[in-house]
C-alpha cells in the first residue's frame, strides 16, 4: 500500500474527520451525493419507462409501420381494400430488419344497449396477428381464437373502459351496428361474444378499438378472402424506424403508401422526445450540486489539515503526493454517497415497479401508474459518471495545496 493511500485511510478512520469540525459538512456532502444519485436513478428509470410503455401501447394497436391504400392511409378505417398477395407478405425479404407483418382491416361501428350506445372502430385481425401486447393488457377472460379452420368467428376483445361504461362482462353478447357503403346505406348488425377484456391504459385507444375477426370485416365490406384493409409492420430496432420506414416505402407498389407511427402520432412522439432533454438536465444539475458540495467538503478538510500538510511537505512529500491524499479521501466520500444513493434509489424503484404506489392520470400520461425501466447499464453509467466528474471537479480546489508553504502551515491555528 502506497504512502498517500495509507494517510488517506488514516483520515477516514475513527481518528480522522469523524471527530472534527468538518464532520457535519462532510455528512452534508455525502447526503447531497446520495440524494443526487436517487434523483438521477428515478428520473432515468421513470423517463425511459414512460417512453417505452407509451410506445408499446401505440405499437400494439398500429405496429411500427402502417401500409395501406393511398386513399385511406391516413384514416382510422379501411374502406378501400388492397390485395393480400404481395411480394412483401408474409415475409418482407427486401428489408431484413422487418421482424413481422400482419394483415388487418377496420370498420366503424356503433355498440347499442337498451340504455346507451358507443361508437367504436372494429379492428379485424387474422391468424397472423401478434398477440404479445394484448397478453399483457388482458385483465379478464382469454384471447380470441381466429384460426384458419373457422369461416368467421364472433369472438371479440373489448376494452375495460367500454365494458364498464356499457355494463358488459365476459360471456355477454355485444350487438354492433355497421353502416354499409353501398348506395342504399343499409345498416347491418352483428352479435359478437366477449371472450376477453383488456386494459392498455391508453385511454384514447381503449375507448376507440374493439378487436374482432378479420373475416367479419371482409364479410361486412363484401370483400373476398384475398382482400384486406392494410398491413402492420414490426421492425427489430425501433431506433431505426425512420430509416426503415423509408426502405419499406421504396419496396411498395405505386398504389400503396406507408407511414411510421412517429408520422401518424407526431405530437405524442414530440412530447416523448422532451423527456430526453429533461433527463439530461436533471442529471447535469444533480452532478453539479454534488460536485459543489464535495468541493466545499474538500476545502474544509484542507483547511482543517493545514498543519498536517505542512508537516508532510517538511518530510519531503511533493505537492502531488499531498493532493492525492485528499483526493483519495474525497473519492471515498463520493463512493459512500454513491453506495447509499444506489441502495435507496433502487429500493424506491423496485417498490414502485412491483407495488405500483404512484398512480398517473391516463388522460395526461397515457398510463395508469409510473412505469419503471430497470437496467444495470444505466446504474453503472450514472455511478461511474458521477464519480469521475466529481473527482475531476475536485482537482482544481486541491491545487490550493500547492500554495501552502511548510512554515506558514506549521504556524497555522
C-alpha positions as CSV (number, residue, x, y, z in Angstrom):
1,X,0.0,0.0,0.0
2,X,1.5,3.4,-1.0
3,X,2.1,6.2,1.4
4,X,-0.7,8.5,0.1
5,X,-3.3,5.8,0.4
6,X,-2.2,4.9,3.9
7,X,-2.5,8.5,5.1
8,X,-5.9,8.8,3.4
9,X,-7.1,5.7,5.3
10,X,-5.9,7.3,8.5
11,X,-8.0,10.4,7.8
12,X,-11.1,8.2,7.0
13,X,-10.6,6.2,10.2
14,X,-12.0,6.8,13.6
15,X,-9.5,9.5,14.4
16,X,-10.0,11.2,11.1
17,X,-12.7,13.6,10.1
18,X,-15.4,12.0,12.1
19,X,-14.5,13.7,15.4
20,X,-13.6,17.1,13.9
21,X,-15.4,20.2,12.9
22,X,-15.6,19.1,9.3
23,X,-17.9,16.1,10.2
24,X,-21.2,18.0,9.6
25,X,-20.1,19.4,6.3
26,X,-18.9,16.0,5.1
27,X,-22.1,14.4,6.1
28,X,-24.0,17.1,4.1
29,X,-21.8,16.4,1.1
30,X,-22.4,12.6,1.3
31,X,-26.1,13.2,1.7
32,X,-26.2,15.6,-1.3
33,X,-24.5,12.9,-3.5
34,X,-26.9,10.2,-2.3
35,X,-29.9,12.4,-3.0
36,X,-28.5,13.4,-6.4
37,X,-28.0,9.7,-7.3
38,X,-31.5,8.9,-6.2
39,X,-32.9,11.7,-8.3
40,X,-30.9,10.6,-11.3
41,X,-31.9,7.0,-11.0
42,X,-35.6,7.8,-10.6
43,X,-35.6,10.3,-13.5
44,X,-33.9,7.9,-15.9
45,X,-35.9,4.9,-14.8
46,X,-39.3,6.7,-15.0
47,X,-38.4,8.7,-18.1
48,X,-37.3,5.7,-20.1
49,X,-40.0,3.5,-18.6
50,X,-42.7,6.0,-19.6
51,X,-41.4,6.4,-23.1
52,X,-41.2,2.6,-23.6
53,X,-44.7,2.0,-22.2
54,X,-46.4,4.6,-24.3
55,X,-44.5,3.4,-27.4
56,X,-45.5,-0.2,-26.7
57,X,-49.2,0.8,-26.4
58,X,-49.1,2.6,-29.8
59,X,-47.3,-0.4,-31.3
60,X,-49.9,-2.8,-30.0
61,X,-52.7,-1.0,-32.0
62,X,-50.7,0.1,-35.1
63,X,-47.5,-1.8,-35.5
64,X,-44.3,0.2,-36.2
65,X,-45.1,0.9,-39.9
66,X,-48.6,1.0,-41.5
67,X,-49.0,0.0,-45.1
68,X,-52.3,0.9,-46.8
69,X,-54.1,2.2,-49.9
70,X,-53.2,5.7,-50.9
71,X,-56.9,6.7,-50.5
72,X,-57.1,5.7,-46.8
73,X,-53.6,5.5,-45.4
74,X,-54.4,8.4,-43.0
75,X,-57.8,7.1,-41.9
76,X,-58.7,5.0,-38.8
77,X,-60.9,2.8,-41.0
78,X,-60.1,1.0,-44.3
79,X,-62.8,1.5,-46.8
80,X,-60.7,0.6,-49.9
81,X,-59.2,-2.9,-50.0
82,X,-55.8,-4.0,-51.2
83,X,-54.8,-7.4,-52.3
84,X,-53.5,-9.8,-49.7
85,X,-51.0,-11.5,-52.0
86,X,-48.0,-9.1,-52.0
87,X,-44.3,-9.5,-52.6
88,X,-43.6,-8.4,-49.1
89,X,-46.2,-10.6,-47.4
90,X,-45.9,-12.7,-45.3
91,X,-42.1,-12.2,-45.3
92,X,-40.6,-8.8,-46.1
93,X,-37.4,-10.2,-47.6
94,X,-36.4,-6.9,-49.2
95,X,-36.0,-5.4,-45.7
96,X,-34.4,-7.9,-43.4
97,X,-34.9,-5.7,-40.3
98,X,-38.6,-6.4,-40.6
99,X,-39.5,-8.9,-37.9
100,X,-43.2,-9.5,-38.5
101,X,-46.0,-8.3,-40.8
102,X,-49.7,-8.9,-40.3
103,X,-52.9,-8.2,-42.3
104,X,-55.7,-6.1,-40.8
105,X,-58.8,-4.2,-41.6
106,X,-61.1,-1.9,-39.7
107,X,-64.6,-0.5,-39.9
108,X,-66.7,2.0,-38.0
109,X,-69.5,0.5,-35.8
110,X,-71.9,1.5,-33.1
111,X,-72.4,-0.6,-30.0
112,X,-76.0,-0.5,-28.8
113,X,-77.5,-1.5,-25.5
114,X,-81.0,-1.0,-24.1
115,X,-80.0,2.3,-22.4
116,X,-76.9,3.5,-24.1
117,X,-74.6,3.4,-27.2
118,X,-70.9,3.9,-28.0
119,X,-69.1,4.4,-31.3
120,X,-66.2,2.2,-32.0
121,X,-63.6,1.2,-34.5
122,X,-63.9,-2.5,-35.0
123,X,-60.4,-3.8,-35.9
124,X,-60.3,-7.1,-37.7
125,X,-57.2,-9.3,-37.2
126,X,-56.3,-12.7,-38.6
127,X,-54.3,-15.8,-37.5
128,X,-51.0,-14.0,-38.2
129,X,-51.8,-11.3,-35.6
130,X,-49.1,-10.6,-32.9
131,X,-50.8,-11.0,-29.6
132,X,-47.9,-10.4,-27.3
133,X,-49.0,-6.9,-26.3
134,X,-52.6,-7.9,-25.6
135,X,-51.4,-10.8,-23.4
136,X,-50.0,-8.1,-21.1
137,X,-53.2,-5.9,-21.5
138,X,-55.6,-8.8,-20.7
139,X,-57.4,-8.3,-17.4
140,X,-60.1,-10.9,-17.7
141,X,-61.0,-13.8,-19.9
142,X,-58.8,-15.0,-22.8
143,X,-57.6,-14.0,-26.2
144,X,-59.9,-14.8,-29.1
145,X,-59.2,-17.7,-31.5
146,X,-59.1,-16.6,-35.1
147,X,-57.7,-19.8,-36.6
148,X,-57.9,-20.8,-40.3
149,X,-60.3,-23.6,-39.5
150,X,-63.4,-21.4,-39.0
151,X,-65.3,-19.5,-41.6
152,X,-65.6,-16.5,-39.3
153,X,-65.5,-16.0,-35.6
154,X,-67.8,-14.0,-33.4
155,X,-65.3,-13.7,-30.5
156,X,-64.1,-10.3,-29.6
157,X,-61.8,-8.4,-27.2
158,X,-63.5,-5.4,-25.5
159,X,-61.7,-2.8,-23.5
160,X,-62.4,-2.4,-19.8
161,X,-63.4,1.2,-20.4
162,X,-66.2,0.2,-22.8
163,X,-67.2,-2.8,-20.6
164,X,-67.6,-0.6,-17.6
165,X,-69.3,2.2,-19.5
166,X,-71.9,-0.1,-21.1
167,X,-72.2,-2.7,-18.4
168,X,-70.7,-5.7,-20.3
169,X,-68.9,-8.7,-18.8
170,X,-67.2,-11.9,-20.1
171,X,-69.7,-14.1,-22.0
172,X,-72.1,-11.3,-22.9
173,X,-73.2,-10.7,-26.4
174,X,-72.4,-7.3,-27.9
175,X,-74.6,-6.0,-30.7
176,X,-72.7,-3.8,-33.2
177,X,-74.4,-1.9,-35.9
178,X,-72.4,-1.3,-39.2
179,X,-73.3,1.1,-42.0
180,X,-72.7,-0.4,-45.4
181,X,-71.0,1.6,-48.0
182,X,-73.4,0.6,-50.8
183,X,-75.9,3.0,-52.4
184,X,-78.8,2.0,-50.0
185,X,-76.6,2.8,-46.9
186,X,-78.2,-0.1,-45.2
187,X,-77.4,-1.0,-41.6
188,X,-76.2,-4.4,-40.7
189,X,-75.8,-5.8,-37.2
190,X,-73.5,-8.5,-35.8
191,X,-73.8,-10.2,-32.4
192,X,-70.3,-10.7,-31.0
193,X,-69.3,-12.7,-28.0
194,X,-67.0,-11.2,-25.4
195,X,-64.2,-13.7,-24.6
196,X,-61.7,-11.2,-23.2
197,X,-61.5,-7.7,-21.6
198,X,-58.3,-5.7,-22.0
199,X,-56.9,-2.5,-20.5
200,X,-54.0,-0.9,-22.3
201,X,-54.0,2.2,-20.1
202,X,-54.0,4.3,-23.2
203,X,-57.4,5.9,-22.9
204,X,-57.6,7.1,-26.5
205,X,-57.2,3.6,-27.8
206,X,-59.3,1.8,-25.1
207,X,-62.4,3.9,-25.8
208,X,-62.0,3.5,-29.6
209,X,-61.0,0.0,-30.6
210,X,-62.8,-3.3,-30.4
211,X,-60.8,-6.4,-31.7
212,X,-62.7,-8.8,-33.9
213,X,-62.1,-11.4,-36.6
214,X,-60.7,-10.1,-39.9
215,X,-63.2,-12.3,-41.9
216,X,-66.0,-10.4,-40.2
217,X,-64.8,-7.1,-41.7
218,X,-64.3,-8.8,-45.1
219,X,-67.8,-10.2,-45.0
220,X,-69.3,-6.8,-44.0
221,X,-67.4,-5.0,-46.7
222,X,-68.2,-7.7,-49.2
223,X,-64.5,-8.4,-49.8
224,X,-63.1,-11.7,-50.7
225,X,-60.6,-13.7,-48.7
226,X,-57.7,-12.1,-50.6
227,X,-58.6,-8.5,-49.8
228,X,-57.6,-6.7,-46.6
229,X,-57.5,-3.1,-45.4
230,X,-53.8,-2.9,-44.9
231,X,-50.7,-4.3,-43.2
232,X,-48.9,-3.6,-39.9
233,X,-45.2,-4.0,-40.0
234,X,-42.9,-4.6,-37.0
235,X,-39.2,-4.0,-37.0
236,X,-36.3,-5.3,-34.9
237,X,-35.0,-1.9,-33.7
238,X,-37.4,1.0,-33.1
239,X,-34.5,3.4,-33.0
240,X,-34.1,2.8,-36.8
241,X,-37.7,3.3,-37.6
242,X,-37.2,6.5,-39.7
243,X,-34.7,4.8,-41.9
244,X,-36.6,1.5,-42.1
245,X,-39.8,3.4,-42.9
246,X,-38.2,4.8,-46.0
247,X,-36.9,1.4,-47.1
248,X,-40.3,-0.2,-46.7
249,X,-41.9,2.6,-48.8
250,X,-39.4,2.1,-51.6
251,X,-40.4,-1.6,-52.0
252,X,-44.2,-0.9,-52.3
253,X,-46.3,-0.7,-55.4
254,X,-47.3,2.7,-56.8
255,X,-50.9,2.4,-55.4
256,X,-49.7,1.7,-51.8
257,X,-48.3,4.1,-49.2
258,X,-46.7,3.7,-45.8
259,X,-46.4,5.7,-42.6
260,X,-44.4,5.1,-39.4
261,X,-46.2,5.5,-36.1
262,X,-44.0,8.6,-35.5
263,X,-45.6,10.1,-38.6
264,X,-49.1,9.1,-37.5
265,X,-48.7,10.4,-34.0
266,X,-46.2,13.2,-34.3
267,X,-47.5,15.2,-31.3
268,X,-47.0,12.2,-28.9
269,X,-43.5,11.4,-30.1
270,X,-42.5,15.1,-30.0
271,X,-43.7,15.1,-26.4
272,X,-41.7,12.0,-25.6
273,X,-38.6,13.5,-27.1
274,X,-38.7,16.2,-24.5
275,X,-38.1,13.5,-21.8
276,X,-34.5,13.0,-23.1
277,X,-33.7,16.7,-22.5
278,X,-35.4,16.7,-19.1
279,X,-33.4,13.6,-18.0
280,X,-30.1,15.1,-19.2
281,X,-31.0,18.4,-17.4
282,X,-31.7,16.6,-14.1
283,X,-28.5,14.6,-14.3
284,X,-26.5,17.7,-15.1
285,X,-27.9,19.7,-12.2
286,X,-27.5,16.8,-9.7
287,X,-23.9,16.3,-10.7
288,X,-23.1,20.0,-10.4
289,X,-24.8,20.2,-7.0
290,X,-22.9,17.0,-5.8
291,X,-19.6,18.4,-7.1
292,X,-20.1,21.8,-5.4
293,X,-20.8,20.1,-2.1
294,X,-17.7,17.9,-2.4
295,X,-15.6,20.9,-3.3
296,X,-16.8,22.6,-0.1
297,X,-16.0,19.5,1.9
298,X,-12.6,19.2,0.4
299,X,-11.7,22.8,1.1
300,X,-12.8,22.4,4.7
301,X,-10.7,19.2,5.0
302,X,-7.7,21.1,3.6
303,X,-8.2,24.0,5.9
304,X,-8.6,21.6,8.9
305,X,-5.4,19.7,8.0
306,X,-3.2,22.6,7.1
307,X,-0.6,21.8,9.7
308,X,-0.6,18.2,8.6
309,X,0.1,19.4,5.0
310,X,3.0,21.5,6.2
311,X,4.4,18.5,8.2
312,X,4.2,16.2,5.1
313,X,5.9,18.8,3.0
314,X,8.7,19.1,5.6
315,X,9.1,15.3,5.4
316,X,9.7,15.6,1.7
317,X,6.3,14.9,0.2
318,X,5.6,16.5,-3.2
319,X,2.6,18.7,-3.8
320,X,1.0,16.0,-6.0
321,X,1.5,13.4,-3.2
322,X,-0.3,15.5,-0.7
323,X,-3.0,16.3,-3.3
324,X,-3.5,12.6,-3.8
325,X,-4.1,12.0,-0.1
326,X,-7.1,14.4,-0.1
327,X,-8.3,13.1,-3.5
328,X,-8.3,9.6,-2.2
329,X,-10.2,10.7,0.8
330,X,-12.7,12.7,-1.3
331,X,-13.2,9.7,-3.6
332,X,-14.1,7.5,-0.6
333,X,-16.7,10.1,0.4
334,X,-18.1,10.2,-3.1
335,X,-18.2,6.4,-3.2
336,X,-20.1,6.3,0.2
337,X,-22.7,8.7,-1.2
338,X,-23.0,6.6,-4.4
339,X,-23.5,3.5,-2.3
340,X,-26.3,4.9,-0.2
341,X,-27.8,6.6,-3.2
342,X,-27.9,3.4,-5.2
343,X,-29.3,1.4,-2.3
344,X,-32.1,3.8,-1.6
345,X,-32.8,4.6,-5.2
346,X,-33.0,1.0,-6.4
347,X,-35.3,0.2,-3.4
348,X,-37.7,3.0,-4.4
349,X,-37.7,1.8,-8.0
350,X,-38.4,-1.8,-7.0
351,X,-41.2,-0.8,-4.7
352,X,-42.8,1.2,-7.5
353,X,-42.3,-1.5,-10.1
354,X,-43.9,-4.3,-8.1
355,X,-46.4,-2.4,-5.9
356,X,-47.3,0.5,-8.2
357,X,-47.8,3.0,-5.4
358,X,-47.5,6.1,-7.6
359,X,-50.5,6.5,-9.9
360,X,-50.7,8.7,-13.0
361,X,-53.6,10.2,-14.8
362,X,-54.1,8.2,-18.1
363,X,-55.7,11.2,-19.8
364,X,-52.4,13.1,-19.4
365,X,-49.7,10.4,-19.4
366,X,-51.4,7.5,-21.3
367,X,-50.5,5.2,-18.4
368,X,-52.2,4.4,-15.1
369,X,-49.1,4.3,-12.9
370,X,-45.5,5.5,-13.2
371,X,-43.6,2.8,-15.2
372,X,-40.1,1.7,-14.2
373,X,-37.3,0.7,-16.5
374,X,-34.5,-1.2,-14.8
375,X,-31.2,-1.7,-16.4
376,X,-27.7,-2.4,-14.9
377,X,-26.1,-0.4,-17.7
378,X,-27.6,2.9,-16.6
379,X,-26.9,2.2,-12.9
380,X,-23.3,1.7,-13.8
381,X,-23.2,4.7,-16.1
382,X,-24.7,7.1,-13.5
383,X,-22.5,5.9,-10.7
384,X,-19.2,5.9,-12.7
385,X,-20.1,9.2,-14.4
386,X,-20.9,10.9,-11.1
387,X,-17.7,9.5,-9.5
388,X,-15.4,10.6,-12.4
389,X,-16.9,14.0,-12.8
390,X,-16.9,14.7,-9.1
391,X,-13.2,13.7,-8.9
392,X,-12.3,15.9,-11.9
393,X,-14.1,18.8,-10.3
394,X,-12.0,18.3,-7.1
395,X,-8.7,18.6,-9.0
396,X,-9.0,22.4,-9.2
397,X,-9.7,23.1,-5.5
398,X,-7.0,20.5,-4.5
399,X,-4.5,22.8,-6.3
400,X,-4.7,25.1,-3.3
401,X,-2.4,22.6,-1.5
402,X,0.5,23.7,-3.8
403,X,0.1,27.3,-2.4
404,X,0.6,26.2,1.2
405,X,4.2,26.6,2.5
406,X,5.5,24.5,5.3
407,X,6.5,27.5,7.5
408,X,3.1,29.1,7.3
409,X,1.3,25.8,7.7
410,X,3.1,24.8,10.9
411,X,2.2,28.2,12.4
412,X,-1.5,27.9,11.3
413,X,-4.0,27.5,14.1
